[in-house]
Amino acid sequence: MNGEREHRARGGREDARGEEKRAVLRPDTTVLRSEAVIPRDNVVRPAPNRFSHVLEEMHPYWFERSEQAPQPDGMLPAGTPVLLLREEGDHCRVVTGTGLYVTVARVNLRKLPGDGDG
């Protein structure tokens, strides 16, 4: 009787025919590197649903653009619609439809028609 009680306490179950059901095995938990996490200041909620520009080609982005961070933090695919928030010389701060707030080079932005700015 103790063995049966112990078996049930560990989550073992039997179906109507008295056969034990098999458990689902889950993979080991993995903690991602800090580089895989988007900084809180680079997420806009709610994300925009209107856009002013689109990226013409696959394009790198930076969470913070500086001379100390020459390597991009990621890539945005061609055709990504963005909302232009701020121009900073040859770079711009934009927000994507997923709420990602990043810096991109202005050269790859194409203004969408009907933006209302001119």
VENJO-V144380 format. One record per pair of residues at least 24 apart in sequence whose C-alpha atoms are under 10 Angstrom apart, sorted by the first residue. I is the first residue (numbers start at 1). J is the second residue. If there is no record, write none. Layout:
i: {I;I}
j: {J;J}
This chain:
i: {35;36;36;38;38;38;38;39;39;39;40;40;41;41;41;42;42;42;42;42;42;43;43;43;43;43;43;43;44;44;44;44;44;44;44;45;45;45;46;46;46;47;47;47;47;47;47;47;47;48;48;48;48;48;48;48;48;49;49;49;49;49;49;49;50;50;50;50;50;50;51;51;51;51;51;51;51;51;51;51;51;51;51;52;52;52;52;52;52;52;52;52;52;52;52;52;52;52;53;53;53;53;53;53;53;53;53;53;53;53;53;53;53;54;54;54;54;54;54;54;54;54;54;54;54;54;55;55;55;55;55;55;55;55;55;55;55;55;56;56;56;56;56;56;56;57;57;58;59;59;59;59;60;60;60;60;61;61;61;61;61;61;61;62;62;62;62;62;62;63;63;63;63;63;63;64;64;64;64;64;65;65;65;65;65;65;65;72;72;73;73;74;75;76;78;79;79;80;81;81;81;81;82;82;82;82;83;84;84}
j: {73;73;74;63;73;100;101;63;100;101;100;101;100;101;102;95;99;100;101;102;103;95;96;98;99;100;101;102;95;96;97;98;99;100;101;98;99;100;97;98;99;83;95;96;97;98;99;100;101;82;83;95;96;97;98;99;100;81;82;83;96;97;98;99;81;82;83;96;97;115;80;81;82;83;84;94;95;96;97;111;112;114;115;81;82;83;84;85;94;109;110;111;112;113;114;115;116;117;79;80;81;82;83;84;94;96;108;109;110;111;112;113;115;78;79;80;81;82;83;84;96;108;109;110;111;112;79;80;81;82;104;105;106;107;108;109;110;111;80;81;107;108;109;110;111;108;109;108;104;105;108;109;102;103;104;105;93;94;101;102;103;104;105;93;101;102;103;104;105;93;100;101;102;103;104;93;101;102;103;104;91;92;93;102;103;104;105;103;104;102;103;102;104;104;108;109;110;109;109;110;111;112;109;110;111;112;111;109;111}
